[in-house]
Amino acid sequence: MLLLEGKKRSSAVKLTTSTKMPEANDAGYGRLEEGISPKSNNYAKVSIVPLVFLIFYEVSGGPFGVEDSVQAAGPLLALMGFLVFPFIWSVPEALVTAELGTMFPENGGYVVWVSSALGPYWGFQQGWMKWLSGVIDNALYPVLFLDYLKSGIPILADGLPRVAAVLGITAALTFMNYRGLTVVGWAAILLGVFSLMPFLVMGVVAVPKLEPSRWLVLDLNNVDWGLYLNTLFWNLNYWDSISTLAGEVDNPGRTLPRALFYGLIMVVLSYFLPLLIGTGAIPLNREDWSDGYFSEIAKIIGGVWLRLWVQGASAVSNMGMFVAEMSSDSFQLLGMAERGMLPECFAKRSRHGTPLVGILFSASGVVLLSWLSFQEIVAAENFLYCFGMIMEFLAFIKLRIDHPGAPRPYKVPLGTFGAIMMCVPPTLLILVVLLLASLKVMVISLIAFLIGLVIQPCLKYTERKQWLRFSDLQASVPLI
């Protein structure tokens, strides 16, 4: 990540009023003079290029995993889905993130939004569900990385060697996060370029083989709507994750909205163009379109060398998604600690400016959850993620209604009614995803939700008993 030292601005947090927000929030409602997260102004800030690649890896990482959309619905619906679905889900989520991320430019992101709108109790629940969702998601990537390698190294298929490899990969990528956002950012850029290059080459090689009629194949009587919608949702969410390290961004009021815009274009193209190439260049057999099929398409179009490149890009992409997700998860815990929601130890930074305890805590969660299957990970993650998004949309609307005059460096160009209507389609989609969940996933997710309801009062009790030390910093938010 190309991290640049921000211009020397006045970054001190200046509380200009002791006015309380409405009773939902017990934090002082003050002004962030330059929108810098407390305690972060001594470290290098993230500039727009690495931020775009971090967003890319938070959301996508490349076209790996979109193959199921063709198997579920055929070429036409798959292509249309990755053009239309972003307007229903990705654009509203990115716009909400741009407005609230610049309104509250501090580490913690959506936790801060929900705390300010619905109160610190629900802010903690948001943090718990989102962190757990992120850790569950991250548990997937070391496993997928080994899945791409096991065909060439069979010993990694199972048993003790596989366990040792999972631990080794997790440790190495965790160390990368410890070394700082500078290292993570450069890694994200390099891994992103390497992951996308083979598809650019594939596109050039495939031009003579393209038959546009193959893109128009449609059979509405043979559509697996559940698999189709889950594939689209899985590949186009997590736009809000970048908000948890907004305090590390150089000039977030300008940089964050631009990075989200460029990231959205990059993600959509990284899905649509490979699908366009794959469905247009080879005869259709829907049953073949499953995870990893792009490597076979590469072999058909360009030969074994291109297949090996795509397989390598797939494995490397998982590394990029891991480091991006862990950065988001660990800085979320740091932001919660700065607000007094977690013990003060979570707010301590290493000499590289990274939240050491948050990184170790997130890495431990990854190791503990890495035994889950791919399907269980995706289903549980989506269910918890949906709960969190509902609270984010509620916070967005409530802050618009309760504090219409609060400073917003970027504001979605819609009035209150328009903002509400913008949130309706993604909310309906969330309800569909929740209804499609299996009973097992519902039960596990409900248990996780109930655990969060209990953890918060327990932490408050330890604070009152002074068993653990909590920060007394009341992080400020914009002045009305």
Sequence and secondary structure as in RCSB ss.txt:
>XXXX:A:sequence
MLLLEGKKRSSAVKLTTSTKMPEANDAGYGRLEEGISPKSNNYAKVSIVPLVFLIFYEVSGGPFGVEDSVQAAGP
LLALMGFLVFPFIWSVPEALVTAELGTMFPENGGYVVWVSSALGPYWGFQQGWMKWLSGVIDNALYPVLFLDYLK
SGIPILADGLPRVAAVLGITAALTFMNYRGLTVVGWAAILLGVFSLMPFLVMGVVAVPKLEPSRWLVLDLNNVDW
GLYLNTLFWNLNYWDSISTLAGEVDNPGRTLPRALFYGLIMVVLSYFLPLLIGTGAIPLNREDWSDGYFSEIAKI
IGGVWLRLWVQGASAVSNMGMFVAEMSSDSFQLLGMAERGMLPECFAKRSRHGTPLVGILFSASGVVLLSWLSFQ
EIVAAENFLYCFGMIMEFLAFIKLRIDHPGAPRPYKVPLGTFGAIMMCVPPTLLILVVLLLASLKVMVISLIAFL
IGLVIQPCLKYTERKQWLRFSDLQASVPLI
>XXXX:A:secstr
  EE         B     B  TT  SB  B SS   TT TTS EE HHHHHHHHHHHHTSSSTT HHHHHHHHH
HHHHHHHHHHIIIIIHHHHHHHHHHHHHS SBTTHHHHHHHHH HHHHHHHHHHHHHHHHHHHTHHHHHHHHHHT
TT GGGGSHHHHHHHHHHHHHHHHHHHHT HHHHHHHHHHHHHHHHHHHHHHHHHHGGG  GGGGG   TTS  H
HHHHHHHHHHS  GGGGGGBGGGBSSHHHHHHHHHHHHHHHHHHHHHHHHHHHHHHS   GGG STTHHHHHHHH
HH HHHHHHHHHHHHHHHHHHHHHHHHHHHHHHHHHHHTTSSBGGGG B TTS BHHHHHHHHHHHHHHTTS HH
HHHHHHHHHHHHHHHHHHHHHHHHHHH TTS  SS  SS HHHHHHHHHHHHHHHHHHHHHS HHHHHHHHHHHH
HHHHHHHHHHHHHHTTSS B          
